[in-house]
Amino acid sequence: MKKALLFAVVALLSATMVNAQPRAVGGRVGYNIDFVYQHSLSEKTFIELNAGLLSWYQGAHVDFIHEWIWLTPNWTPKGEWNWFAGVGANVGYKWFDEHYVAGFAGTTASLSGWYTGYYDGNANWHPASAFMAGAIANIGLEYTFWFPLSLSFDFRPTLGVMLGKNAGATLDANNGNITPVRFFMEGLFDGAISVRYRF
């Protein structure tokens, strides 16, 4: 009975391993610094989850991307090259949202410069902070070695918005307050290098 149970467990684990989709874990360093998890859906598609720090220390974010391998050039006798592209979305929070605010002539609180926070009525300082959400496009080139390690470079622009008290880039001409929303311009130029272990 014990042998039969052991055989059944081994057979089940073997079948699971055979049918398991390839995965990878690693890190991505560029405008942000992230932990990366990839999970293959098929031979040519995979999903990627990134979680890490915005601008290294100013906030945190999570990205979810669906990617496709669209070209596999045979450039080297060993290893494998892949061109990949994808789309996705992200959310995040910046606890230090320093940003430029353009002032308007004639407002009661004219401001033109870098906004870093505000004092409340009790003279307590509140650093600038905001939530962000955006849509992601991604394109990259990956090289996987003949051992389970891959390197890649990708360009990942994010078109998004920042939301929160004084998160905007202009003053409201009616009341002189900083507007509560702006485009997330910092994310338009996100290029990075990734290292991943495949299993």
C-alpha positions as YAML, in Angstrom:
chain: A
units: angstrom
residues:
- id: 1
  name: MET
  ca: [0.00, 0.00, 0.00]
- id: 2
  name: LYS
  ca: [2.80, 2.39, 0.92]
- id: 3
  name: LYS
  ca: [4.64, 1.58, -2.32]
- id: 4
  name: ALA
  ca: [1.50, 2.21, -4.36]
- id: 5
  name: LEU
  ca: [0.96, 5.56, -2.61]
- id: 6
  name: LEU
  ca: [4.59, 6.54, -3.13]
- id: 7
  name: PHE
  ca: [4.37, 5.58, -6.81]
- id: 8
  name: ALA
  ca: [1.18, 7.64, -7.22]
- id: 9
  name: VAL
  ca: [2.81, 10.72, -5.60]
- id: 10
  name: VAL
  ca: [5.93, 10.40, -7.77]
- id: 11
  name: ALA
  ca: [3.79, 9.98, -10.91]
- id: 12
  name: LEU
  ca: [1.69, 13.02, -10.01]
- id: 13
  name: LEU
  ca: [4.74, 15.19, -9.35]
- id: 14
  name: SER
  ca: [6.36, 14.04, -12.59]
- id: 15
  name: ALA
  ca: [3.24, 14.88, -14.59]
- id: 16
  name: THR
  ca: [3.06, 18.29, -12.90]
- id: 17
  name: MET
  ca: [6.68, 19.03, -13.78]
- id: 18
  name: VAL
  ca: [6.21, 17.93, -17.38]
- id: 19
  name: ASN
  ca: [3.13, 20.14, -17.81]
- id: 20
  name: ALA
  ca: [4.49, 23.10, -15.84]
- id: 21
  name: GLN
  ca: [4.91, 26.29, -17.83]
- id: 22
  name: PRO
  ca: [8.40, 27.83, -17.84]
- id: 23
  name: ARG
  ca: [8.89, 30.67, -15.37]
- id: 24
  name: ALA
  ca: [11.56, 33.18, -14.51]
- id: 25
  name: VAL
  ca: [12.42, 35.45, -11.58]
- id: 26
  name: GLY
  ca: [14.94, 38.26, -11.38]
- id: 27
  name: GLY
  ca: [15.48, 41.99, -11.25]
- id: 28
  name: ARG
  ca: [15.06, 45.00, -13.53]
- id: 29
  name: VAL
  ca: [17.12, 48.19, -13.12]
- id: 30
  name: GLY
  ca: [16.54, 51.48, -14.93]
- id: 31
  name: TYR
  ca: [14.30, 54.42, -14.04]
- id: 32
  name: ASN
  ca: [12.87, 52.08, -11.40]
- id: 33
  name: ILE
  ca: [14.34, 49.11, -9.56]
- id: 34
  name: ASP
  ca: [12.04, 46.07, -9.64]
- id: 35
  name: PHE
  ca: [11.53, 42.44, -8.78]
- id: 36
  name: VAL
  ca: [10.38, 40.56, -11.92]
- id: 37
  name: TYR
  ca: [8.30, 37.39, -12.28]
- id: 38
  name: GLN
  ca: [7.50, 35.90, -15.70]
- id: 39
  name: HIS
  ca: [5.14, 33.02, -16.46]
- id: 40
  name: SER
  ca: [4.83, 31.49, -19.94]
- id: 41
  name: LEU
  ca: [1.33, 30.96, -21.31]
- id: 42
  name: SER
  ca: [2.54, 29.28, -24.48]
- id: 43
  name: GLU
  ca: [5.70, 29.02, -26.55]
- id: 44
  name: LYS
  ca: [5.22, 32.58, -27.84]
- id: 45
  name: THR
  ca: [3.35, 34.42, -25.06]
- id: 46
  name: PHE
  ca: [4.00, 35.17, -21.40]
- id: 47
  name: ILE
  ca: [2.85, 37.43, -18.61]
- id: 48
  name: GLU
  ca: [5.17, 39.58, -16.53]
- id: 49
  name: LEU
  ca: [4.64, 41.01, -13.06]
- id: 50
  name: ASN
  ca: [6.96, 43.75, -11.78]
- id: 51
  name: ALA
  ca: [6.94, 45.20, -8.27]
- id: 52
  name: GLY
  ca: [9.41, 47.75, -6.99]
- id: 53
  name: LEU
  ca: [10.44, 51.31, -6.34]
- id: 54
  name: LEU
  ca: [9.58, 54.32, -8.48]
- id: 55
  name: SER
  ca: [12.63, 56.48, -9.18]
- id: 56
  name: TRP
  ca: [14.53, 54.10, -6.85]
- id: 57
  name: TYR
  ca: [13.24, 55.68, -3.64]
- id: 58
  name: GLN
  ca: [10.36, 58.10, -4.31]
- id: 59
  name: GLY
  ca: [7.50, 55.59, -4.39]
- id: 60
  name: ALA
  ca: [6.36, 52.05, -5.15]
- id: 61
  name: HIS
  ca: [4.52, 50.47, -8.07]
- id: 62
  name: VAL
  ca: [3.20, 47.23, -9.57]
- id: 63
  name: ASP
  ca: [3.17, 46.50, -13.34]
- id: 64
  name: PHE
  ca: [1.26, 43.75, -15.13]
- id: 65
  name: ILE
  ca: [2.17, 43.11, -18.79]
- id: 66
  name: HIS
  ca: [1.05, 40.57, -21.39]
- id: 67
  name: GLU
  ca: [3.93, 39.96, -23.82]
- id: 68
  name: TRP
  ca: [4.44, 38.24, -27.17]
- id: 69
  name: ILE
  ca: [7.64, 36.90, -28.73]
- id: 70
  name: TRP
  ca: [7.47, 38.07, -32.34]
- id: 71
  name: LEU
  ca: [10.94, 37.26, -33.67]
- id: 72
  name: THR
  ca: [13.68, 34.76, -32.72]
- id: 73
  name: PRO
  ca: [16.84, 35.61, -34.70]
- id: 74
  name: ASN
  ca: [19.57, 32.98, -34.88]
- id: 75
  name: TRP
  ca: [22.52, 35.27, -34.12]
- id: 76
  name: THR
  ca: [24.72, 32.94, -32.06]
- id: 77
  name: PRO
  ca: [25.48, 29.20, -32.16]
- id: 78
  name: LYS
  ca: [24.59, 28.90, -28.48]
- id: 79
  name: GLY
  ca: [21.74, 30.42, -26.54]
- id: 80
  name: GLU
  ca: [18.52, 31.95, -27.85]
- id: 81
  name: TRP
  ca: [17.54, 35.49, -28.90]
- id: 82
  name: ASN
  ca: [13.99, 36.86, -28.66]
- id: 83
  name: TRP
  ca: [12.41, 40.13, -29.69]
- id: 84
  name: PHE
  ca: [9.32, 40.67, -27.55]
- id: 85
  name: ALA
  ca: [6.60, 43.29, -27.15]
- id: 86
  name: GLY
  ca: [3.58, 43.74, -24.93]
- id: 87
  name: VAL
  ca: [0.96, 45.92, -23.32]
- id: 88
  name: GLY
  ca: [-0.23, 46.25, -19.77]
- id: 89
  name: ALA
  ca: [-1.12, 48.50, -16.88]
- id: 90
  name: ASN
  ca: [0.37, 49.73, -13.63]
- id: 91
  name: VAL
  ca: [-0.54, 51.41, -10.35]
- id: 92
  name: GLY
  ca: [1.64, 53.05, -7.76]
- id: 93
  name: TYR
  ca: [2.08, 55.60, -5.01]
- id: 94
  name: LYS
  ca: [4.75, 58.28, -4.71]
- id: 95
  name: TRP
  ca: [5.41, 59.30, -1.14]
- id: 96
  name: PHE
  ca: [7.82, 61.97, -2.40]
- id: 97
  name: ASP
  ca: [6.18, 63.50, -5.48]
- id: 98
  name: GLU
  ca: [8.40, 66.51, -6.16]
- id: 99
  name: HIS
  ca: [7.24, 68.08, -9.43]
- id: 100
  name: TYR
  ca: [7.34, 71.33, -11.36]
- id: 101
  name: VAL
  ca: [4.31, 73.64, -11.14]
- id: 102
  name: ALA
  ca: [3.86, 76.52, -13.58]
- id: 103
  name: GLY
  ca: [2.27, 79.67, -12.15]
- id: 104
  name: PHE
  ca: [-0.39, 81.89, -13.66]
- id: 105
  name: ALA
  ca: [-0.24, 85.71, -13.56]
- id: 106
  name: GLY
  ca: [-2.91, 87.28, -11.39]
- id: 107
  name: THR
  ca: [-3.62, 84.28, -9.14]
- id: 108
  name: THR
  ca: [-3.65, 84.65, -5.39]
- id: 109
  name: ALA
  ca: [-0.97, 82.01, -4.91]
- id: 110
  name: SER
  ca: [1.35, 82.45, -7.86]
- id: 111
  name: LEU
  ca: [3.97, 79.72, -7.98]
- id: 112
  name: SER
  ca: [6.53, 78.67, -10.54]
- id: 113
  name: GLY
  ca: [9.05, 76.07, -9.46]
- id: 114
  name: TRP
  ca: [9.48, 72.69, -7.84]
- id: 115
  name: TYR
  ca: [6.66, 71.76, -5.48]
- id: 116
  name: THR
  ca: [7.76, 69.53, -2.58]
- id: 117
  name: GLY
  ca: [4.90, 69.78, -0.07]
- id: 118
  name: TYR
  ca: [2.86, 72.11, 2.12]
- id: 119
  name: TYR
  ca: [2.24, 73.26, 5.69]
- id: 120
  name: ASP
  ca: [-1.24, 72.75, 7.13]
- id: 121
  name: GLY
  ca: [-3.07, 75.14, 9.47]
- id: 122
  name: ASN
  ca: [-1.16, 73.75, 12.47]
- id: 123
  name: ALA
  ca: [2.23, 74.38, 10.82]
- id: 124
  name: ASN
  ca: [2.76, 70.65, 10.18]
- id: 125
  name: TRP
  ca: [4.76, 69.80, 7.07]
- id: 126
  name: HIS
  ca: [3.24, 67.37, 4.55]
- id: 127
  name: PRO
  ca: [5.56, 66.14, 1.77]
- id: 128
  name: ALA
  ca: [4.10, 66.00, -1.73]
- id: 129
  name: SER
  ca: [2.51, 62.61, -2.46]
- id: 130
  name: ALA
  ca: [0.21, 61.17, -5.11]
- id: 131
  name: PHE
  ca: [-1.29, 57.99, -6.55]
- id: 132
  name: MET
  ca: [-0.48, 57.02, -10.12]
- id: 133
  name: ALA
  ca: [-2.10, 54.76, -12.70]
- id: 134
  name: GLY
  ca: [-1.17, 54.17, -16.29]
- id: 135
  name: ALA
  ca: [-1.08, 52.07, -19.44]
- id: 136
  name: ILE
  ca: [2.18, 50.42, -20.51]
- id: 137
  name: ALA
  ca: [3.70, 49.58, -23.88]
- id: 138
  name: ASN
  ca: [6.84, 47.47, -23.91]
- id: 139
  name: ILE
  ca: [9.40, 46.33, -26.47]
- id: 140
  name: GLY
  ca: [12.64, 44.52, -25.79]
- id: 141
  name: LEU
  ca: [15.39, 42.13, -26.79]
- id: 142
  name: GLU
  ca: [16.29, 39.09, -24.69]
- id: 143
  name: TYR
  ca: [19.20, 36.67, -24.75]
- id: 144
  name: THR
  ca: [18.86, 33.36, -22.92]
- id: 145
  name: PHE
  ca: [22.10, 31.48, -22.25]
- id: 146
  name: TRP
  ca: [22.57, 27.72, -22.69]
- id: 147
  name: PHE
  ca: [22.19, 27.60, -18.90]
- id: 148
  name: PRO
  ca: [19.04, 28.93, -17.14]
- id: 149
  name: LEU
  ca: [19.86, 32.65, -17.16]
- id: 150
  name: SER
  ca: [18.60, 35.43, -19.42]
- id: 151
  name: LEU
  ca: [19.55, 39.07, -19.99]
- id: 152
  name: SER
  ca: [17.32, 41.62, -21.66]
- id: 153
  name: PHE
  ca: [16.97, 45.29, -22.46]
- id: 154
  name: ASP
  ca: [13.54, 46.84, -22.84]
- id: 155
  name: PHE
  ca: [11.99, 50.22, -23.47]
- id: 156
  name: ARG
  ca: [8.76, 50.60, -21.48]
- id: 157
  name: PRO
  ca: [6.93, 53.94, -21.82]
- id: 158
  name: THR
  ca: [4.02, 54.48, -19.44]
- id: 159
  name: LEU
  ca: [1.22, 56.91, -20.21]
- id: 160
  name: GLY
  ca: [-0.51, 57.68, -16.95]
- id: 161
  name: VAL
  ca: [-1.81, 60.21, -14.47]
- id: 162
  name: MET
  ca: [-0.85, 61.37, -11.00]
- id: 163
  name: LEU
  ca: [-3.75, 62.00, -8.62]
- id: 164
  name: GLY
  ca: [-3.77, 63.65, -5.21]
- id: 165
  name: LYS
  ca: [-3.80, 66.90, -3.27]
- id: 166
  name: ASN
  ca: [-1.60, 69.38, -5.20]
- id: 167
  name: ALA
  ca: [-0.50, 66.64, -7.63]
- id: 168
  name: GLY
  ca: [-1.01, 68.83, -10.70]
- id: 169
  name: ALA
  ca: [1.49, 70.80, -12.75]
- id: 170
  name: THR
  ca: [-0.49, 74.07, -12.95]
- id: 171
  name: LEU
  ca: [-2.45, 76.41, -10.72]
- id: 172
  name: ASP
  ca: [-6.23, 76.67, -10.91]
- id: 173
  name: ALA
  ca: [-6.78, 80.18, -12.25]
- id: 174
  name: ASN
  ca: [-10.02, 80.50, -10.25]
- id: 175
  name: ASN
  ca: [-8.71, 79.85, -6.76]
- id: 176
  name: GLY
  ca: [-4.91, 79.74, -6.97]
- id: 177
  name: ASN
  ca: [-4.67, 76.15, -5.72]
- id: 178
  name: ILE
  ca: [-2.53, 73.53, -7.43]
- id: 179
  name: THR
  ca: [-4.67, 71.24, -9.56]
- id: 180
  name: PRO
  ca: [-5.13, 67.64, -8.30]
- id: 181
  name: VAL
  ca: [-4.08, 65.79, -11.47]
- id: 182
  name: ARG
  ca: [-1.28, 65.75, -14.06]
- id: 183
  name: PHE
  ca: [0.18, 63.44, -16.67]
- id: 184
  name: PHE
  ca: [2.85, 61.02, -15.44]
- id: 185
  name: MET
  ca: [5.57, 62.34, -17.76]
- id: 186
  name: GLU
  ca: [8.45, 60.61, -15.95]
- id: 187
  name: GLY
  ca: [7.27, 57.24, -17.20]
- id: 188
  name: LEU
  ca: [7.61, 58.05, -20.91]
- id: 189
  name: PHE
  ca: [11.34, 57.29, -20.98]
- id: 190
  name: ASP
  ca: [11.67, 54.08, -18.97]
- id: 191
  name: GLY
  ca: [14.43, 51.88, -20.38]
- id: 192
  name: ALA
  ca: [16.02, 49.15, -18.27]
- id: 193
  name: ILE
  ca: [18.20, 46.05, -18.12]
- id: 194
  name: SER
  ca: [16.87, 42.80, -16.61]
- id: 195
  name: VAL
  ca: [18.55, 39.63, -15.33]
- id: 196
  name: ARG
  ca: [16.35, 36.58, -14.77]
- id: 197
  name: TYR
  ca: [16.78, 32.99, -13.62]
- id: 198
  name: ARG
  ca: [14.63, 30.52, -15.58]
- id: 199
  name: PHE
  ca: [13.08, 27.41, -14.07]
...
